[in-house]
């Protein structure tokens, strides 16, 4: 079970750290489909990028060095928020239906919830 948890933590860190870095360093506006499109508030984008990088790092590093291991389940819990937000945002934009929004939320939220439950409870670091 510990190996499964480390694999899930590694996959989540592998996905969140580069995503956070791309959010952190992307330009304010991009050329998309023939027009310039802004991404909204830059300070919010920087905060989201930093939070994503911090969560991805906190999933792996505390367990490797054996210090402040409480950060791993806390970081996993913090990753539940974007897992619930992204399908809801796509549903609100009319890109997906309500069934896919629910399934997408469950699909994206299960790994961080499982890691948080396991690291807080029966399989701590």
C-alpha positions in Angstrom: 0.0 0.0 0.0 2.9 2.3 0.7 4.2 1.8 -2.8 0.8 2.7 -4.3 0.7 5.8 -2.2 4.2 6.9 -3.3 3.2 6.2 -7.0 0.0 8.3 -6.6 2.0 11.1 -4.9 4.6 11.0 -7.6 2.1 11.2 -10.4 0.3 14.1 -8.8 3.6 15.9 -8.2 4.6 15.2 -11.8 1.4 16.8 -13.0 1.1 19.7 -10.7 4.7 21.1 -10.6 5.1 21.6 -14.4 1.5 22.9 -14.6 2.2 25.4 -11.8 5.4 26.5 -13.5 3.6 27.1 -16.8 0.9 29.1 -15.0 3.5 31.1 -13.2 5.6 32.0 -16.2 3.1 32.3 -19.0 2.6 35.7 -20.6 -0.3 38.0 -19.7 -1.8 37.6 -23.1 -1.5 35.0 -25.8 -2.4 34.8 -29.4 -5.2 32.3 -29.7 -7.4 31.5 -32.8 -6.5 34.8 -34.5 -6.9 37.2 -31.6 -5.1 38.3 -28.4 -6.7 36.7 -25.3 -6.0 37.8 -21.7 -6.0 35.4 -18.8 -7.5 37.7 -16.2 -5.8 38.9 -13.1 -2.1 38.2 -13.2 -1.7 38.3 -9.4 -4.2 35.5 -9.1 -2.4 33.5 -11.8 0.9 33.9 -9.9 -0.7 32.8 -6.7 -2.3 29.7 -8.4 1.1 28.8 -10.0 2.9 29.1 -6.7 0.3 27.1 -4.8 0.5 24.3 -7.4 4.3 24.2 -7.3 4.2 24.2 -3.5 1.6 21.4 -3.4 3.5 19.3 -5.9 6.7 19.7 -4.0 5.1 19.0 -0.6 3.7 15.7 -1.9 7.2 14.3 -2.3 10.0 16.2 -0.4 8.8 15.8 3.2 8.5 12.1 2.9 11.9 11.8 1.3 13.7 13.8 3.9 11.5 12.7 6.9 10.8 16.2 8.1 7.4 17.9 8.4 5.6 14.9 7.0 2.2 16.4 7.8 2.6 18.6 4.7 2.0 15.6 2.4 -1.6 15.0 3.3 -2.3 18.7 3.7 -1.0 19.2 0.1 -3.1 16.4 -1.1 -6.2 18.0 0.4 -5.3 21.3 -1.2 -5.3 19.6 -4.6 -9.0 18.6 -4.2 -10.0 22.2 -4.8 -8.8 22.5 -8.4 -10.0 18.9 -9.0 -13.5 20.1 -8.2 -13.2 23.5 -9.8 -12.1 22.5 -13.4 -15.0 20.3 -14.3 -17.4 22.8 -12.7 -15.9 25.6 -14.8 -16.2 23.5 -18.0 -19.8 22.7 -17.1 -20.5 26.4 -16.5 -19.1 27.2 -19.9 -21.3 24.6 -21.6 -18.4 22.5 -22.8 -19.5 19.3 -20.9 -22.8 18.0 -19.6 -23.7 17.6 -15.9 -23.0 13.9 -15.9 -19.5 14.4 -17.2 -18.9 17.2 -14.7 -19.8 14.9 -11.8 -17.7 12.0 -13.3 -14.8 14.4 -14.0 -14.9 15.7 -10.4 -14.9 12.2 -9.0 -12.1 11.1 -11.3 -9.9 14.1 -10.5 -10.6 14.2 -6.8 -10.2 10.5 -5.9 -6.3 10.4 -5.9 -5.7 13.4 -3.7 -8.5 12.4 -1.3 -7.2 8.8 -1.1 -3.6 10.0 -0.5 -4.8 12.5 2.2 -6.9 9.8 3.9 -4.1 7.2 3.9 -1.4 9.6 5.0 -3.5 11.1 7.8 -4.8 7.7 8.9 -3.5 4.2 8.5 -0.3 4.7 6.4 1.5 7.9 7.7 4.9 8.8 6.5 
